[in-house]
Amino acid sequence: MNDQLKDLFDLQTEQLEYTELLKWARRIEKQNLGSECPKLKIAVLGSSNTQFFTKILQVSLLSKQIQAEIYEGEYDSIRYEILNANSELVAFKPEFLILLPNIRDLTYFPAILAPQDKVDLMIQDVVTYYQQLWESINQNNPCTILQANMSCL
C-alpha cells in the first residue's frame, strides 16, 4: 500500500474543505488509488449536475477503504434511465442507486392557501411517482435505493 493511500485512509473527510476533497478525487483518478480495496457499484442520477457529489462520494468511501465504481447518469435523466430497459443504468447493474431530484421535477404545486386535502393529494401523487420508479428499477436490477429530498439548486 502506498503512502498516499495510507494518508487517505487516515482522512477525516467530514472535516475537510470542498477544495481539499476535490484534490483527493483528482489524486485517486490519476494514481488509481484504492484498486486493491473492495469495490461497490453505485449509480447516481440527478436532475441537476451530480459531478461535485460523485467526486466527494468517491473520496469519502475510499477513506473508509471502499472503492466506488460510479455510474453517473446524464443531466436530468432520472426517469429515462430507470424506465428505459436498454439504458446504461440497467446495463451497469448497481448495488446502490442514489437519486438526487430537484424541486423543478415537481410538475405542479397547490395554490397558495389551498385546502389541506389538495396539498395531501399533490404529495401523494409525488410519492406514488417515485414509488413506481423504485419498483421499476428493482424489477430490472434489485438494488438499494437512496433518495434525497427535492433540492432547490
C-alpha positions in Angstrom: 0.0 0.0 0.0 1.5 3.4 -1.0 1.8 6.3 1.4 -0.9 8.4 -0.3 -3.4 5.6 0.2 -2.5 5.3 3.8 -2.9 9.1 4.2 -6.3 8.8 2.6 -7.4 6.1 5.0 -6.5 8.4 7.8 -8.5 11.3 6.5 -11.5 12.7 8.4 -13.4 13.6 5.2 -16.2 15.3 7.1 -13.8 17.9 8.4 -12.2 18.8 5.0 -13.0 21.7 2.8 -14.6 21.0 -0.5 -11.5 22.0 -2.5 -9.3 19.6 -0.5 -11.8 16.8 -1.2 -11.6 17.6 -4.9 -7.7 17.5 -4.8 -8.0 14.0 -3.3 -10.5 13.0 -6.0 -8.0 14.0 -8.7 -5.2 12.0 -7.0 -7.5 9.0 -6.8 -8.2 9.1 -10.5 -4.6 9.9 -11.6 -2.9 7.3 -9.5 -5.6 4.7 -9.5 -5.6 4.7 -5.7 -7.6 2.0 -3.9 -7.7 -0.6 -6.7 -7.0 -3.3 -4.0 -10.0 -2.2 -1.9 -13.4 -3.9 -2.1 -15.5 -2.4 -4.9 -19.0 -1.1 -4.6 -21.1 -0.3 -7.7 -23.0 2.9 -7.2 -25.2 4.7 -9.8 -26.0 8.4 -9.3 -28.9 10.0 -11.1 -29.9 13.6 -10.7 -32.0 16.4 -12.1 -29.0 18.7 -11.7 -25.2 18.4 -12.0 -24.0 15.5 -9.9 -20.3 15.6 -10.6 -19.5 17.5 -7.4 -21.4 14.9 -5.4 -19.8 11.9 -7.0 -16.3 13.2 -6.5 -16.8 13.7 -2.8 -18.6 10.3 -2.5 -15.6 8.6 -4.1 -13.1 10.2 -1.7 -15.4 9.6 1.3 -15.8 5.9 0.5 -12.2 5.3 -0.3 -11.2 6.9 3.0 -13.3 4.0 4.5 -11.4 1.5 2.3 -14.2 1.0 -0.2 -13.5 1.7 -3.9 -16.6 3.2 -5.6 -17.2 2.2 -9.2 -19.6 5.0 -10.1 -22.0 5.3 -13.0 -23.2 8.9 -13.3 -26.3 9.4 -15.4 -26.7 12.2 -17.8 -28.1 15.5 -16.6 -31.9 15.3 -15.8 -32.2 11.7 -16.8 -33.7 10.0 -13.8 -36.9 8.9 -15.5 -35.3 7.9 -18.8 -32.5 5.9 -17.2 -34.9 4.0 -14.9 -37.7 3.3 -17.4 -35.5 2.5 -20.4 -34.7 -1.2 -20.3 -31.7 -0.6 -22.6 -30.3 2.3 -20.6 -26.7 2.4 -19.3 -28.0 2.3 -15.8 -29.7 -1.1 -16.4 -26.5 -2.4 -18.0 -24.4 -1.1 -15.1 -26.3 -3.2 -12.5 -25.6 -1.0 -9.5 -25.7 -2.3 -5.9 -26.8 1.2 -4.8 -28.8 3.8 -6.7 -28.7 7.4 -5.4 -31.4 9.6 -6.7 -31.0 13.4 -6.5 -34.2 15.0 -7.7 -34.8 18.7 -7.9 -37.7 20.9 -7.0 -38.2 21.6 -10.7 -39.2 17.9 -11.1 -42.5 18.7 -9.4 -44.9 19.3 -12.2 -47.4 21.3 -10.2 -47.9 22.9 -6.9 -51.1 23.5 -4.9 -52.4 27.1 -5.0 -51.5 29.4 -2.1 -53.9 28.7 0.8 -55.1 25.6 -0.9 -57.2 23.3 1.3 -55.2 20.6 3.1 -56.8 17.8 1.0 -55.4 19.3 -2.2 -52.0 19.6 -0.7 -52.2 16.0 0.5 -53.3 14.8 -3.0 -50.3 16.5 -4.6 -47.9 14.9 -2.0 -49.4 11.5 -2.6 -49.0 11.9 -6.4 -45.3 12.7 -6.0 -44.8 9.8 -3.6 -46.6 7.4 -6.0 -44.5 8.6 -8.9 -41.2 7.8 -7.1 -42.5 4.5 -5.7 -43.3 3.5 -9.3 -39.7 4.4 -10.3 -38.3 2.4 -7.4 -40.4 -0.6 -8.3 -39.3 -0.3 -12.0 -35.6 -0.3 -11.2 -36.0 -3.2 -8.8 -37.7 -5.3 -11.5 -34.6 -4.9 -13.8 -32.0 -4.8 -11.1 -32.7 -5.2 -7.4 -30.6 -2.7 -5.5 -30.6 -0.4 -2.5 -32.1 3.0 -3.4 -31.2 6.2 -1.6 -33.2 9.2 -2.5 -32.6 12.8 -1.4 -35.3 15.4 -0.8 -36.1 17.8 -3.6 -33.1 20.2 -3.8 -33.7 23.8 -4.7 -30.4 24.2 -6.6 
